[in-house]
Structures are given as C-alpha cells and as structure tokens.
Amino acid sequence: MILAANGIRRIEKGPKLVDSVIEQMRRMIDESVWKEGDKIASENQLAADFNVSRIVVREALQNLRAMNLIVTRQGLGSFVCNPNNFANNFEEINKLEISEDDFQSLSELRLCVEKRAAFLSVELATDDDLREVRNALQSMQDNIGDLDKFTSADFMFHMSIVEAGHSKFLSKVYQGCRNEIYFALREMNRVPESHTFAITSHTRIYNALVARDYNETSKIYKDTFEFNRARYKKLFRN
C-alpha cells in the first residue's frame, strides 16, 4: 500500500477491498488521526485517497456507522463519533427530552449570538474576561461526572464569552434564554461520555479566543454544532 500525502494509505487492487478500507479507517480513529467530532471527507475524496471506488467507500462507511464509530446526517456529512455515546442502548431507553426542531431552533439562536459575541470578544475581551472563561472551563473539568454542576459550568463558559463581547443586548438575549439553553445543555450532557468531548471542544474555543483568532473560533463553533446535530439525531424525542 502507498502512503498518500494526507496520511491515508492508497490500497492496491485485490480481494476484500472493503475490509482493507474499514481496517484503515478504524486504525485512524483508534489512533486519533481522525478525532471525535472531525468531519470526514466526501465519498469522492475518500475514493480517490484510498484508490478504490465510491461503492467500496460507501460500504465501508455503512459498516462504521453500524459500529457507531461515525454518524452521518444528510446535508451535513459524516463525523467521527464516540461509540460509548450509545452504550447500553441509550438511544432506545433514554431519549433526550427535547425535540429535534426545538434543538435546531435553539442552536440557530445560539450560533447567532455566540459567534457574534466571539467576534467581539476577539477584539474587546480583557484579561479579566478571558480569566472568567478559563475559570468556567476549569469548573467543567473539575465536575466531570456531576451532571448539574458540569452543566452549570458549561452554561457559564458560554455566558462568559457572550459577556466578554461587551454587548449589552447580546448578553440580555442570552440571559433571557438561560433556562432553555441550560435545559438543552443538560440534555446533551446526559449522553454517556459526552463530557470529554465538551471539554475538548471548549478548550479549543478558549485557546482560539486567547490567540485572538476569530476564524478558528467561528470554525469550531460551526463544526461542533453540526456534529451535535448529527450525533444526537437518534436520540431526539419525537
């Protein structure tokens, strides 16, 4: 097999092409080359990278979905997923107490407010503002496993970023939806092993803010919200 520039080994023609693609994809996930929340390339790109047909790639992705190693959402794409999110048949016995429509509507509001606040924070956040964001992140880390305390810290992380933008009305809008946002965060945080990914994504947001890098901050927000829509699709209340 030939190593492509992106780290994927191009597969030579032969029997069991699907098994070879699955094996390599699983290895990349196991070794965190593809990390939880990462968006996977399109079928066309993967076919070119692996030197196989789209039919082979499609079958390989179907197998990974069956293992809960990836989740796919039409219009959004496929993302690397933590299979433990679905441990103990969580999606069958513990539906989230929020509908997909409500989750999507609230996500749209949050994206509007939080991305704009992040843009302002990159320009206006003081050292004290960033310290508040860091303290909320530390509180999340300290309370992994405690649903209510973790969720309170999670909300304060986002609220601190909004306040760091120093926009009175953005803060009022966010505070006005506090109960709804807290409820949605708590439902997401009920999912097994979701706290680890939350810490990882929030750390990336904090680091991008400290670096005053709005483009990276905006990308993390967009990617995370899309990943959440994809991975929770089986868990939403009807």
Secondary structure, 3 states (H helix, E strand, C coil): CEECCCCCEECCCCCCHHHHHHHHHHHHHHCCCCCCCCECCCHHHHHHHHCCCHHHHHHHHHHHHHCCCEEEECCCEEEECCHHHHHHHHHHHCCEEEEHHHHHHHHHHHHHHHHHHHHHHHHHCCHHHHHHHHHHHHHHHHCCCCHHHHHHHHHHHHHHHHHHCCCHHHHHHHHHCHHHHHHHHHHHHCCCCHHHHHHHHHHHHHHHHHCCCHHHHHHHHHHHHHHHHHHCCCCEEC
